[in-house]
Amino acid sequence: MDVIGPERLLTLGVFLGGLFLLWAVVMRHRGALRDRIGAKRRLELVERLALAPGDQAVILRVDGRDFLMLRAKGAAPVLHPLNALPEGDA
């Protein structure tokens, strides 16, 4: 009784070759794939700054508006709008 026969080795080789080929295609086109996948996101992390251990300031962009979120250890996050709505949006 053969545990690993030539057919199984061939199947394994074809499968691993296909995985390698798929990986190579994804690595080659990763920038375009990232742009295509992230194109419909409404929330964007603009910047994060550590103020102290456990405290940080975060700038978020939501639908074109910027917000400052202050997070302190043991306290609820505070959210402040940084810019007003563009004209015509209300």
PDB file of N, CA, C and O in Angstrom:
ATOM      1  N   MET A   1       0.844  -1.177   0.000  1.00  0.00           N
ATOM      2  CA  MET A   1       0.000   0.000   0.000  1.00  0.00           C
ATOM      3  C   MET A   1       0.887   1.237   0.000  1.00  0.00           C
ATOM      4  O   MET A   1       1.609   1.495   0.962  1.00  0.00           O
ATOM      5  N   ASP A   2       0.824   2.001  -1.091  1.00  0.00           N
ATOM      6  CA  ASP A   2       1.573   3.242  -1.205  1.00  0.00           C
ATOM      7  C   ASP A   2       0.786   4.367  -0.554  1.00  0.00           C
ATOM      8  O   ASP A   2      -0.372   4.606  -0.895  1.00  0.00           O
ATOM      9  N   VAL A   3       1.417   5.051   0.378  1.00  0.00           N
ATOM     10  CA  VAL A   3       0.768   6.192   1.025  1.00  0.00           C
ATOM     11  C   VAL A   3       0.867   7.415   0.117  1.00  0.00           C
ATOM     12  O   VAL A   3      -0.105   8.147  -0.069  1.00  0.00           O
ATOM     13  N   ILE A   4       2.059   7.623  -0.446  1.00  0.00           N
ATOM     14  CA  ILE A   4       2.257   8.762  -1.342  1.00  0.00           C
ATOM     15  C   ILE A   4       2.691   8.208  -2.691  1.00  0.00           C
ATOM     16  O   ILE A   4       3.844   7.829  -2.897  1.00  0.00           O
ATOM     17  N   GLY A   5       1.738   8.177  -3.589  1.00  0.00           N
ATOM     18  CA  GLY A   5       2.026   7.675  -4.923  1.00  0.00           C
ATOM     19  C   GLY A   5       2.376   8.811  -5.861  1.00  0.00           C
ATOM     20  O   GLY A   5       2.311   9.978  -5.476  1.00  0.00           O
ATOM     21  N   PRO A   6       2.750   8.481  -7.094  1.00  0.00           N
ATOM     22  CA  PRO A   6       3.110   9.514  -8.068  1.00  0.00           C
ATOM     23  C   PRO A   6       1.945  10.442  -8.393  1.00  0.00           C
ATOM     24  O   PRO A   6       2.156  11.624  -8.665  1.00  0.00           O
ATOM     25  N   GLU A   7       0.705   9.917  -8.367  1.00  0.00           N
ATOM     26  CA  GLU A   7      -0.447  10.768  -8.672  1.00  0.00           C
ATOM     27  C   GLU A   7      -0.619  11.844  -7.604  1.00  0.00           C
ATOM     28  O   GLU A   7      -0.910  13.001  -7.908  1.00  0.00           O
ATOM     29  N   ARG A   8      -0.437  11.446  -6.365  1.00  0.00           N
ATOM     30  CA  ARG A   8      -0.593  12.420  -5.275  1.00  0.00           C
ATOM     31  C   ARG A   8       0.524  13.458  -5.305  1.00  0.00           C
ATOM     32  O   ARG A   8       0.274  14.634  -5.039  1.00  0.00           O
ATOM     33  N   LEU A   9       1.732  13.053  -5.618  1.00  0.00           N
ATOM     34  CA  LEU A   9       2.831  14.004  -5.718  1.00  0.00           C
ATOM     35  C   LEU A   9       2.593  14.988  -6.863  1.00  0.00           C
ATOM     36  O   LEU A   9       2.863  16.181  -6.724  1.00  0.00           O
ATOM     37  N   LEU A  10       2.090  14.493  -7.984  1.00  0.00           N
ATOM     38  CA  LEU A  10       1.772  15.367  -9.116  1.00  0.00           C
ATOM     39  C   LEU A  10       0.660  16.338  -8.746  1.00  0.00           C
ATOM     40  O   LEU A  10       0.749  17.523  -9.068  1.00  0.00           O
ATOM     41  N   THR A  11      -0.385  15.862  -8.078  1.00  0.00           N
ATOM     42  CA  THR A  11      -1.486  16.731  -7.650  1.00  0.00           C
ATOM     43  C   THR A  11      -0.978  17.803  -6.688  1.00  0.00           C
ATOM     44  O   THR A  11      -1.340  18.973  -6.810  1.00  0.00           O
ATOM     45  N   LEU A  12      -0.148  17.407  -5.743  1.00  0.00           N
ATOM     46  CA  LEU A  12       0.421  18.355  -4.792  1.00  0.00           C
ATOM     47  C   LEU A  12       1.282  19.397  -5.506  1.00  0.00           C
ATOM     48  O   LEU A  12       1.212  20.584  -5.188  1.00  0.00           O
ATOM     49  N   GLY A  13       2.082  18.963  -6.456  1.00  0.00           N
ATOM     50  CA  GLY A  13       2.931  19.893  -7.208  1.00  0.00           C
ATOM     51  C   GLY A  13       2.114  20.889  -8.008  1.00  0.00           C
ATOM     52  O   GLY A  13       2.436  22.077  -8.035  1.00  0.00           O
ATOM     53  N   VAL A  14       1.051  20.416  -8.666  1.00  0.00           N
ATOM     54  CA  VAL A  14       0.192  21.314  -9.454  1.00  0.00           C
ATOM     55  C   VAL A  14      -0.502  22.309  -8.525  1.00  0.00           C
ATOM     56  O   VAL A  14      -0.592  23.496  -8.841  1.00  0.00           O
ATOM     57  N   PHE A  15      -0.989  21.832  -7.388  1.00  0.00           N
ATOM     58  CA  PHE A  15      -1.668  22.709  -6.436  1.00  0.00           C
ATOM     59  C   PHE A  15      -0.718  23.777  -5.896  1.00  0.00           C
ATOM     60  O   PHE A  15      -1.074  24.955  -5.862  1.00  0.00           O
ATOM     61  N   LEU A  16       0.482  23.385  -5.475  1.00  0.00           N
ATOM     62  CA  LEU A  16       1.443  24.361  -4.960  1.00  0.00           C
ATOM     63  C   LEU A  16       1.895  25.328  -6.047  1.00  0.00           C
ATOM     64  O   LEU A  16       2.104  26.511  -5.778  1.00  0.00           O
ATOM     65  N   GLY A  17       2.047  24.833  -7.268  1.00  0.00           N
ATOM     66  CA  GLY A  17       2.397  25.711  -8.384  1.00  0.00           C
ATOM     67  C   GLY A  17       1.310  26.737  -8.647  1.00  0.00           C
ATOM     68  O   GLY A  17       1.602  27.904  -8.911  1.00  0.00           O
ATOM     69  N   GLY A  18       0.052  26.303  -8.574  1.00  0.00           N
ATOM     70  CA  GLY A  18      -1.068  27.238  -8.747  1.00  0.00           C
ATOM     71  C   GLY A  18      -1.115  28.279  -7.645  1.00  0.00           C
ATOM     72  O   GLY A  18      -1.381  29.451  -7.908  1.00  0.00           O
ATOM     73  N   LEU A  19      -0.861  27.863  -6.416  1.00  0.00           N
ATOM     74  CA  LEU A  19      -0.821  28.823  -5.312  1.00  0.00           C
ATOM     75  C   LEU A  19       0.300  29.835  -5.501  1.00  0.00           C
ATOM     76  O   LEU A  19       0.109  31.027  -5.260  1.00  0.00           O
ATOM     77  N   PHE A  20       1.463  29.367  -5.930  1.00  0.00           N
ATOM     78  CA  PHE A  20       2.578  30.269  -6.170  1.00  0.00           C
ATOM     79  C   PHE A  20       2.256  31.251  -7.291  1.00  0.00           C
ATOM     80  O   PHE A  20       2.576  32.435  -7.186  1.00  0.00           O
ATOM     81  N   LEU A  21       1.634  30.778  -8.351  1.00  0.00           N
ATOM     82  CA  LEU A  21       1.257  31.648  -9.469  1.00  0.00           C
ATOM     83  C   LEU A  21       0.237  32.696  -9.020  1.00  0.00           C
ATOM     84  O   LEU A  21       0.347  33.865  -9.389  1.00  0.00           O
ATOM     85  N   LEU A  22      -0.750  32.284  -8.228  1.00  0.00           N
ATOM     86  CA  LEU A  22      -1.743  33.224  -7.699  1.00  0.00           C
ATOM     87  C   LEU A  22      -1.074  34.260  -6.803  1.00  0.00           C
ATOM     88  O   LEU A  22      -1.401  35.444  -6.885  1.00  0.00           O
ATOM     89  N   TRP A  23      -0.144  33.837  -5.948  1.00  0.00           N
ATOM     90  CA  TRP A  23       0.581  34.757  -5.080  1.00  0.00           C
ATOM     91  C   TRP A  23       1.378  35.768  -5.909  1.00  0.00           C
ATOM     92  O   TRP A  23       1.396  36.955  -5.583  1.00  0.00           O
ATOM     93  N   ALA A  24       2.033  35.309  -6.973  1.00  0.00           N
ATOM     94  CA  ALA A  24       2.827  36.197  -7.820  1.00  0.00           C
ATOM     95  C   ALA A  24       1.945  37.238  -8.502  1.00  0.00           C
ATOM     96  O   ALA A  24       2.335  38.402  -8.605  1.00  0.00           O
ATOM     97  N   VAL A  25       0.768  36.840  -8.967  1.00  0.00           N
ATOM     98  CA  VAL A  25      -0.150  37.784  -9.618  1.00  0.00           C
ATOM     99  C   VAL A  25      -0.634  38.825  -8.611  1.00  0.00           C
ATOM    100  O   VAL A  25      -0.682  40.014  -8.927  1.00  0.00           O
ATOM    101  N   VAL A  26      -0.992  38.393  -7.409  1.00  0.00           N
ATOM    102  CA  VAL A  26      -1.462  39.327  -6.379  1.00  0.00           C
ATOM    103  C   VAL A  26      -0.344  40.291  -5.989  1.00  0.00           C
ATOM    104  O   VAL A  26      -0.601  41.485  -5.834  1.00  0.00           O
ATOM    105  N   MET A  27       0.876  39.815  -5.827  1.00  0.00           N
ATOM    106  CA  MET A  27       1.989  40.690  -5.467  1.00  0.00           C
ATOM    107  C   MET A  27       2.298  41.695  -6.572  1.00  0.00           C
ATOM    108  O   MET A  27       2.672  42.833  -6.290  1.00  0.00           O
ATOM    109  N   ARG A  28       2.145  41.288  -7.801  1.00  0.00           N
ATOM    110  CA  ARG A  28       2.432  42.186  -8.916  1.00  0.00           C
ATOM    111  C   ARG A  28       1.400  43.305  -9.027  1.00  0.00           C
ATOM    112  O   ARG A  28       1.742  44.434  -9.381  1.00  0.00           O
ATOM    113  N   HIS A  29       0.140  42.996  -8.725  1.00  0.00           N
ATOM    114  CA  HIS A  29      -0.948  43.961  -8.878  1.00  0.00           C
ATOM    115  C   HIS A  29      -1.503  44.429  -7.536  1.00  0.00           C
ATOM    116  O   HIS A  29      -2.660  44.845  -7.469  1.00  0.00           O
ATOM    117  N   ARG A  30      -0.708  44.374  -6.463  1.00  0.00           N
ATOM    118  CA  ARG A  30      -1.248  44.689  -5.139  1.00  0.00           C
ATOM    119  C   ARG A  30      -1.670  46.153  -5.002  1.00  0.00           C
ATOM    120  O   ARG A  30      -2.639  46.439  -4.298  1.00  0.00           O
ATOM    121  N   GLY A  31      -0.978  47.080  -5.647  1.00  0.00           N
ATOM    122  CA  GLY A  31      -1.370  48.493  -5.572  1.00  0.00           C
ATOM    123  C   GLY A  31      -2.739  48.730  -6.188  1.00  0.00           C
ATOM    124  O   GLY A  31      -3.581  49.404  -5.595  1.00  0.00           O
ATOM    125  N   ALA A  32      -2.965  48.181  -7.371  1.00  0.00           N
ATOM    126  CA  ALA A  32      -4.258  48.344  -8.044  1.00  0.00           C
ATOM    127  C   ALA A  32      -5.361  47.629  -7.272  1.00  0.00           C
ATOM    128  O   ALA A  32      -6.484  48.126  -7.184  1.00  0.00           O
ATOM    129  N   LEU A  33      -5.043  46.471  -6.716  1.00  0.00           N
ATOM    130  CA  LEU A  33      -6.044  45.746  -5.932  1.00  0.00           C
ATOM    131  C   LEU A  33      -6.398  46.513  -4.669  1.00  0.00           C
ATOM    132  O   LEU A  33      -7.569  46.575  -4.293  1.00  0.00           O
ATOM    133  N   ARG A  34      -5.409  47.097  -4.009  1.00  0.00           N
ATOM    134  CA  ARG A  34      -5.657  47.869  -2.791  1.00  0.00           C
ATOM    135  C   ARG A  34      -6.529  49.082  -3.106  1.00  0.00           C
ATOM    136  O   ARG A  34      -7.451  49.391  -2.351  1.00  0.00           O
ATOM    137  N   ASP A  35      -6.249  49.773  -4.212  1.00  0.00           N
ATOM    138  CA  ASP A  35      -7.049  50.933  -4.591  1.00  0.00           C
ATOM    139  C   ASP A  35      -8.479  50.532  -4.924  1.00  0.00           C
ATOM    140  O   ASP A  35      -9.425  51.233  -4.565  1.00  0.00           O
ATOM    141  N   ARG A  36      -8.635  49.409  -5.607  1.00  0.00           N
ATOM    142  CA  ARG A  36      -9.972  48.957  -5.998  1.00  0.00           C
ATOM    143  C   ARG A  36     -10.787  48.515  -4.790  1.00  0.00           C
ATOM    144  O   ARG A  36     -11.983  48.797  -4.710  1.00  0.00           O
ATOM    145  N   ILE A  37     -10.151  47.827  -3.856  1.00  0.00           N
ATOM    146  CA  ILE A  37     -10.863  47.347  -2.670  1.00  0.00           C
ATOM    147  C   ILE A  37     -11.200  48.505  -1.745  1.00  0.00           C
ATOM    148  O   ILE A  37     -12.298  48.547  -1.190  1.00  0.00           O
ATOM    149  N   GLY A  38     -10.275  49.450  -1.565  1.00  0.00           N
ATOM    150  CA  GLY A  38     -10.487  50.553  -0.637  1.00  0.00           C
ATOM    151  C   GLY A  38     -11.202  51.747  -1.225  1.00  0.00           C
ATOM    152  O   GLY A  38     -11.357  52.760  -0.542  1.00  0.00           O
ATOM    153  N   ALA A  39     -11.644  51.667  -2.469  1.00  0.00           N
ATOM    154  CA  ALA A  39     -12.240  52.820  -3.136  1.00  0.00           C
ATOM    155  C   ALA A  39     -13.574  53.231  -2.523  1.00  0.00           C
ATOM    156  O   ALA A  39     -13.922  54.410  -2.589  1.00  0.00           O
ATOM    157  N   LYS A  40     -14.316  52.336  -1.944  1.00  0.00           N
ATOM    158  CA  LYS A  40     -15.637  52.659  -1.435  1.00  0.00           C
ATOM    159  C   LYS A  40     -15.653  52.912   0.070  1.00  0.00           C
ATOM    160  O   LYS A  40     -16.729  52.981   0.665  1.00  0.00           O
ATOM    161  N   ARG A  41     -14.512  53.050   0.684  1.00  0.00           N
ATOM    162  CA  ARG A  41     -14.462  53.293   2.116  1.00  0.00           C
ATOM    163  C   ARG A  41     -14.818  54.737   2.421  1.00  0.00           C
ATOM    164  O   ARG A  41     -14.366  55.660   1.743  1.00  0.00           O
ATOM    165  N   ARG A  42     -15.632  54.917   3.450  1.00  0.00           N
ATOM    166  CA  ARG A  42     -16.031  56.253   3.866  1.00  0.00           C
ATOM    167  C   ARG A  42     -15.145  56.785   4.982  1.00  0.00           C
ATOM    168  O   ARG A  42     -15.039  57.998   5.165  1.00  0.00           O
ATOM    169  N   LEU A  43     -14.515  55.902   5.719  1.00  0.00           N
ATOM    170  CA  LEU A  43     -13.704  56.281   6.873  1.00  0.00           C
ATOM    171  C   LEU A  43     -12.233  56.059   6.544  1.00  0.00           C
ATOM    172  O   LEU A  43     -11.845  54.999   6.053  1.00  0.00           O
ATOM    173  N   GLU A  44     -11.413  57.086   6.826  1.00  0.00           N
ATOM    174  CA  GLU A  44      -9.982  56.997   6.541  1.00  0.00           C
ATOM    175  C   GLU A  44      -9.204  57.501   7.752  1.00  0.00           C
ATOM    176  O   GLU A  44      -9.520  58.556   8.301  1.00  0.00           O
ATOM    177  N   LEU A  45      -8.205  56.759   8.161  1.00  0.00           N
ATOM    178  CA  LEU A  45      -7.311  57.189   9.233  1.00  0.00           C
ATOM    179  C   LEU A  45      -6.251  58.084   8.612  1.00  0.00           C
ATOM    180  O   LEU A  45      -5.439  57.624   7.809  1.00  0.00           O
ATOM    181  N   VAL A  46      -6.254  59.365   8.979  1.00  0.00           N
ATOM    182  CA  VAL A  46      -5.312  60.313   8.402  1.00  0.00           C
ATOM    183  C   VAL A  46      -3.999  60.289   9.176  1.00  0.00           C
ATOM    184  O   VAL A  46      -2.924  60.194   8.583  1.00  0.00           O
ATOM    185  N   GLU A  47      -4.090  60.377  10.508  1.00  0.00           N
ATOM    186  CA  GLU A  47      -2.871  60.400  11.315  1.00  0.00           C
ATOM    187  C   GLU A  47      -3.191  59.960  12.734  1.00  0.00           C
ATOM    188  O   GLU A  47      -4.296  60.180  13.230  1.00  0.00           O
ATOM    189  N   ARG A  48      -2.219  59.340  13.379  1.00  0.00           N
ATOM    190  CA  ARG A  48      -2.338  58.912  14.776  1.00  0.00           C
ATOM    191  C   ARG A  48      -1.074  59.344  15.503  1.00  0.00           C
ATOM    192  O   ARG A  48       0.040  59.127  15.026  1.00  0.00           O
ATOM    193  N   LEU A  49      -1.268  59.964  16.677  1.00  0.00           N
ATOM    194  CA  LEU A  49      -0.134  60.459  17.446  1.00  0.00           C
ATOM    195  C   LEU A  49      -0.284  60.008  18.892  1.00  0.00           C
ATOM    196  O   LEU A  49      -1.315  60.254  19.518  1.00  0.00           O
ATOM    197  N   ALA A  50       0.737  59.350  19.423  1.00  0.00           N
ATOM    198  CA  ALA A  50       0.734  58.934  20.824  1.00  0.00           C
ATOM    199  C   ALA A  50       1.138  60.131  21.670  1.00  0.00           C
ATOM    200  O   ALA A  50       2.206  60.711  21.471  1.00  0.00           O
ATOM    201  N   LEU A  51       0.277  60.499  22.619  1.00  0.00           N
ATOM    202  CA  LEU A  51       0.566  61.617  23.506  1.00  0.00           C
ATOM    203  C   LEU A  51       1.255  61.144  24.777  1.00  0.00           C
ATOM    204  O   LEU A  51       2.134  61.822  25.309  1.00  0.00           O
ATOM    205  N   ALA A  52       0.855  60.000  25.247  1.00  0.00           N
ATOM    206  CA  ALA A  52       1.425  59.371  26.444  1.00  0.00           C
ATOM    207  C   ALA A  52       1.070  57.894  26.359  1.00  0.00           C
ATOM    208  O   ALA A  52       0.264  57.513  25.510  1.00  0.00           O
ATOM    209  N   PRO A  53       1.639  57.058  27.204  1.00  0.00           N
ATOM    210  CA  PRO A  53       1.235  55.650  27.180  1.00  0.00           C
ATOM    211  C   PRO A  53      -0.268  55.522  27.475  1.00  0.00           C
ATOM    212  O   PRO A  53      -0.726  55.861  28.566  1.00  0.00           O
ATOM    213  N   GLY A  54      -1.008  55.039  26.511  1.00  0.00           N
ATOM    214  CA  GLY A  54      -2.452  54.874  26.658  1.00  0.00           C
ATOM    215  C   GLY A  54      -3.259  56.059  26.183  1.00  0.00           C
ATOM    216  O   GLY A  54      -4.483  55.954  26.105  1.00  0.00           O
ATOM    217  N   ASP A  55      -2.636  57.189  25.858  1.00  0.00           N
ATOM    218  CA  ASP A  55      -3.351  58.372  25.364  1.00  0.00           C
ATOM    219  C   ASP A  55      -2.902  58.655  23.938  1.00  0.00           C
ATOM    220  O   ASP A  55      -1.719  58.559  23.613  1.00  0.00           O
ATOM    221  N   GLN A  56      -3.865  59.006  23.095  1.00  0.00           N
ATOM    222  CA  GLN A  56      -3.504  59.312  21.715  1.00  0.00           C
ATOM    223  C   GLN A  56      -4.493  60.271  21.083  1.00  0.00           C
ATOM    224  O   GLN A  56      -5.651  60.364  21.489  1.00  0.00           O
ATOM    225  N   ALA A  57      -4.001  60.984  20.071  1.00  0.00           N
ATOM    226  CA  ALA A  57      -4.822  61.857  19.248  1.00  0.00           C
ATOM    227  C   ALA A  57      -4.889  61.235  17.860  1.00  0.00           C
ATOM    228  O   ALA A  57      -3.873  60.812  17.308  1.00  0.00           O
ATOM    229  N   VAL A  58      -6.096  61.185  17.300  1.00  0.00           N
ATOM    230  CA  VAL A  58      -6.312  60.543  16.008  1.00  0.00           C
ATOM    231  C   VAL A  58      -7.090  61.498  15.118  1.00  0.00           C
ATOM    232  O   VAL A  58      -8.106  62.049  15.541  1.00  0.00           O
ATOM    233  N   ILE A  59      -6.630  61.698  13.901  1.00  0.00           N
ATOM    234  CA  ILE A  59      -7.376  62.485  12.921  1.00  0.00           C
ATOM    235  C   ILE A  59      -8.014  61.504  11.951  1.00  0.00           C
ATOM    236  O   ILE A  59      -7.329  60.705  11.314  1.00  0.00           O
ATOM    237  N   LEU A  60      -9.339  61.577  11.849  1.00  0.00           N
ATOM    238  CA  LEU A  60     -10.122  60.709  10.969  1.00  0.00           C
ATOM    239  C   LEU A  60     -10.781  61.552   9.897  1.00  0.00           C
ATOM    240  O   LEU A  60     -11.149  62.700  10.146  1.00  0.00           O
ATOM    241  N   ARG A  61     -10.933  60.997   8.712  1.00  0.00           N
ATOM    242  CA  ARG A  61     -11.668  61.657   7.631  1.00  0.00           C
ATOM    243  C   ARG A  61     -12.878  60.791   7.297  1.00  0.00           C
ATOM    244  O   ARG A  61     -12.743  59.628   6.916  1.00  0.00           O
ATOM    245  N   VAL A  62     -14.060  61.379   7.448  1.00  0.00           N
ATOM    246  CA  VAL A  62     -15.320  60.681   7.176  1.00  0.00           C
ATOM    247  C   VAL A  62     -16.073  61.483   6.137  1.00  0.00           C
ATOM    248  O   VAL A  62     -16.439  62.630   6.393  1.00  0.00           O
ATOM    249  N   ASP A  63     -16.311  60.910   4.973  1.00  0.00           N
ATOM    250  CA  ASP A  63     -17.022  61.569   3.877  1.00  0.00           C
ATOM    251  C   ASP A  63     -16.464  62.958   3.582  1.00  0.00           C
ATOM    252  O   ASP A  63     -17.224  63.889   3.318  1.00  0.00           O
ATOM    253  N   GLY A  64     -15.143  63.100   3.624  1.00  0.00           N
ATOM    254  CA  GLY A  64     -14.503  64.363   3.287  1.00  0.00           C
ATOM    255  C   GLY A  64     -14.379  65.328   4.454  1.00  0.00           C
ATOM    256  O   GLY A  64     -13.758  66.380   4.300  1.00  0.00           O
ATOM    257  N   ARG A  65     -14.938  65.019   5.606  1.00  0.00           N
ATOM    258  CA  ARG A  65     -14.838  65.881   6.790  1.00  0.00           C
ATOM    259  C   ARG A  65     -13.798  65.297   7.739  1.00  0.00           C
ATOM    260  O   ARG A  65     -13.703  64.080   7.900  1.00  0.00           O
ATOM    261  N   ASP A  66     -13.019  66.177   8.364  1.00  0.00           N
ATOM    262  CA  ASP A  66     -11.985  65.750   9.292  1.00  0.00           C
ATOM    263  C   ASP A  66     -12.469  65.878  10.728  1.00  0.00           C
ATOM    264  O   ASP A  66     -13.160  66.834  11.082  1.00  0.00           O
ATOM    265  N   PHE A  67     -12.095  64.900  11.552  1.00  0.00           N
ATOM    266  CA  PHE A  67     -12.445  64.885  12.968  1.00  0.00           C
ATOM    267  C   PHE A  67     -11.204  64.574  13.774  1.00  0.00           C
ATOM    268  O   PHE A  67     -10.352  63.795  13.349  1.00  0.00           O
ATOM    269  N   LEU A  68     -11.105  65.196  14.957  1.00  0.00           N
ATOM    270  CA  LEU A  68     -10.049  64.898  15.901  1.00  0.00           C
ATOM    271  C   LEU A  68     -10.655  64.054  17.009  1.00  0.00           C
ATOM    272  O   LEU A  68     -11.611  64.470  17.664  1.00  0.00           O
ATOM    273  N   MET A  69     -10.099  62.870  17.215  1.00  0.00           N
ATOM    274  CA  MET A  69     -10.565  62.001  18.282  1.00  0.00           C
ATOM    275  C   MET A  69      -9.448  61.896  19.307  1.00  0.00           C
ATOM    276  O   MET A  69      -8.323  61.509  18.991  1.00  0.00           O
ATOM    277  N   LEU A  70      -9.784  62.250  20.546  1.00  0.00           N
ATOM    278  CA  LEU A  70      -8.833  62.158  21.641  1.00  0.00           C
ATOM    279  C   LEU A  70      -9.205  60.959  22.494  1.00  0.00           C
ATOM    280  O   LEU A  70     -10.337  60.847  22.966  1.00  0.00           O
ATOM    281  N   ARG A  71      -8.247  60.066  22.688  1.00  0.00           N
ATOM    282  CA  ARG A  71      -8.472  58.857  23.480  1.00  0.00           C
ATOM    283  C   ARG A  71      -7.534  58.893  24.677  1.00  0.00           C
ATOM    284  O   ARG A  71      -6.319  59.034  24.536  1.00  0.00           O
ATOM    285  N   ALA A  72      -8.128  58.761  25.861  1.00  0.00           N
ATOM    286  CA  ALA A  72      -7.342  58.717  27.086  1.00  0.00           C
ATOM    287  C   ALA A  72      -7.666  57.416  27.816  1.00  0.00           C
ATOM    288  O   ALA A  72      -8.797  56.932  27.782  1.00  0.00           O
ATOM    289  N   LYS A  73      -6.672  56.874  28.462  1.00  0.00           N
ATOM    290  CA  LYS A  73      -6.844  55.615  29.173  1.00  0.00           C
ATOM    291  C   LYS A  73      -7.865  55.800  30.305  1.00  0.00           C
ATOM    292  O   LYS A  73      -7.727  56.700  31.134  1.00  0.00           O
ATOM    293  N   GLY A  74      -8.870  54.955  30.328  1.00  0.00           N
ATOM    294  CA  GLY A  74      -9.879  55.006  31.369  1.00  0.00           C
ATOM    295  C   GLY A  74     -10.983  56.018  31.129  1.00  0.00           C
ATOM    296  O   GLY A  74     -11.825  56.213  32.006  1.00  0.00           O
ATOM    297  N   ALA A  75     -11.010  56.670  29.975  1.00  0.00           N
ATOM    298  CA  ALA A  75     -12.044  57.665  29.674  1.00  0.00           C
ATOM    299  C   ALA A  75     -12.635  57.373  28.300  1.00  0.00           C
ATOM    300  O   ALA A  75     -12.021  56.707  27.467  1.00  0.00           O
ATOM    301  N   ALA A  76     -13.838  57.884  28.088  1.00  0.00           N
ATOM    302  CA  ALA A  76     -14.495  57.715  26.787  1.00  0.00           C
ATOM    303  C   ALA A  76     -13.810  58.596  25.746  1.00  0.00           C
ATOM    304  O   ALA A  76     -13.371  59.698  26.077  1.00  0.00           O
ATOM    305  N   PRO A  77     -13.707  58.142  24.500  1.00  0.00           N
ATOM    306  CA  PRO A  77     -13.109  58.976  23.451  1.00  0.00           C
ATOM    307  C   PRO A  77     -13.939  60.240  23.213  1.00  0.00           C
ATOM    308  O   PRO A  77     -15.165  60.221  23.324  1.00  0.00           O
ATOM    309  N   VAL A  78     -13.257  61.329  22.887  1.00  0.00           N
ATOM    310  CA  VAL A  78     -13.902  62.610  22.607  1.00  0.00           C
ATOM    311  C   VAL A  78     -13.671  62.917  21.132  1.00  0.00           C
ATOM    312  O   VAL A  78     -12.552  62.792  20.634  1.00  0.00           O
ATOM    313  N   LEU A  79     -14.729  63.319  20.437  1.00  0.00           N
ATOM    314  CA  LEU A  79     -14.671  63.577  19.000  1.00  0.00           C
ATOM    315  C   LEU A  79     -14.986  65.041  18.732  1.00  0.00           C
ATOM    316  O   LEU A  79     -16.025  65.541  19.163  1.00  0.00           O
ATOM    317  N   HIS A  80     -14.085  65.739  18.015  1.00  0.00           N
ATOM    318  CA  HIS A  80     -14.269  67.145  17.670  1.00  0.00           C
ATOM    319  C   HIS A  80     -14.187  67.288  16.151  1.00  0.00           C
ATOM    320  O   HIS A  80     -13.235  66.788  15.552  1.00  0.00           O
ATOM    321  N   PRO A  81     -15.162  67.960  15.500  1.00  0.00           N
ATOM    322  CA  PRO A  81     -15.027  68.233  14.064  1.00  0.00           C
ATOM    323  C   PRO A  81     -13.939  69.279  13.838  1.00  0.00           C
ATOM    324  O   PRO A  81     -13.844  70.248  14.591  1.00  0.00           O
ATOM    325  N   LEU A  82     -13.124  69.090  12.813  1.00  0.00           N
ATOM    326  CA  LEU A  82     -12.035  70.016  12.519  1.00  0.00           C
ATOM    327  C   LEU A  82     -12.381  71.021  11.435  1.00  0.00           C
ATOM    328  O   LEU A  82     -11.805  72.108  11.399  1.00  0.00           O
ATOM    329  N   ASN A  83     -13.302  70.683  10.556  1.00  0.00           N
ATOM    330  CA  ASN A  83     -13.668  71.619   9.500  1.00  0.00           C
ATOM    331  C   ASN A  83     -15.186  71.629   9.338  1.00  0.00           C
ATOM    332  O   ASN A  83     -15.861  70.650   9.657  1.00  0.00           O
ATOM    333  N   ALA A  84     -15.699  72.720   8.852  1.00  0.00           N
ATOM    334  CA  ALA A  84     -17.150  72.851   8.662  1.00  0.00           C
ATOM    335  C   ALA A  84     -17.575  72.121   7.402  1.00  0.00           C
ATOM    336  O   ALA A  84     -16.748  71.766   6.562  1.00  0.00           O
ATOM    337  N   LEU A  85     -18.867  71.906   7.285  1.00  0.00           N
ATOM    338  CA  LEU A  85     -19.413  71.284   6.074  1.00  0.00           C
ATOM    339  C   LEU A  85     -19.171  72.183   4.868  1.00  0.00           C
ATOM    340  O   LEU A  85     -19.254  73.404   4.995  1.00  0.00           O
ATOM    341  N   PRO A  86     -18.875  71.614   3.703  1.00  0.00           N
ATOM    342  CA  PRO A  86     -18.754  72.424   2.490  1.00  0.00           C
ATOM    343  C   PRO A  86     -20.099  73.072   2.153  1.00  0.00           C
ATOM    344  O   PRO A  86     -21.159  72.577   2.536  1.00  0.00           O
ATOM    345  N   GLU A  87     -20.027  74.180   1.434  1.00  0.00           N
ATOM    346  CA  GLU A  87     -21.245  74.904   1.039  1.00  0.00           C
ATOM    347  C   GLU A  87     -22.191  73.980   0.275  1.00  0.00           C
ATOM    348  O   GLU A  87     -21.775  73.234  -0.611  1.00  0.00           O
ATOM    349  N   GLY A  88     -23.466  74.044   0.635  1.00  0.00           N
ATOM    350  CA  GLY A  88     -24.472  73.236  -0.063  1.00  0.00           C
ATOM    351  C   GLY A  88     -24.758  71.920   0.632  1.00  0.00           C
ATOM    352  O   GLY A  88     -25.760  71.278   0.318  1.00  0.00           O
ATOM    353  N   ASP A  89     -23.919  71.492   1.564  1.00  0.00           N
ATOM    354  CA  ASP A  89     -24.164  70.259   2.324  1.00  0.00           C
ATOM    355  C   ASP A  89     -24.714  70.626   3.679  1.00  0.00           C
ATOM    356  O   ASP A  89     -24.034  71.286   4.464  1.00  0.00           O
ATOM    357  N   ALA A  90     -25.927  70.214   3.970  1.00  0.00           N
ATOM    358  CA  ALA A  90     -26.505  70.488   5.289  1.00  0.00           C
ATOM    359  C   ALA A  90     -27.522  69.429   5.618  1.00  0.00           C
ATOM    360  O   ALA A  90     -28.131  69.469   6.687  1.00  0.00           O
TER     361      ALA A  90
END
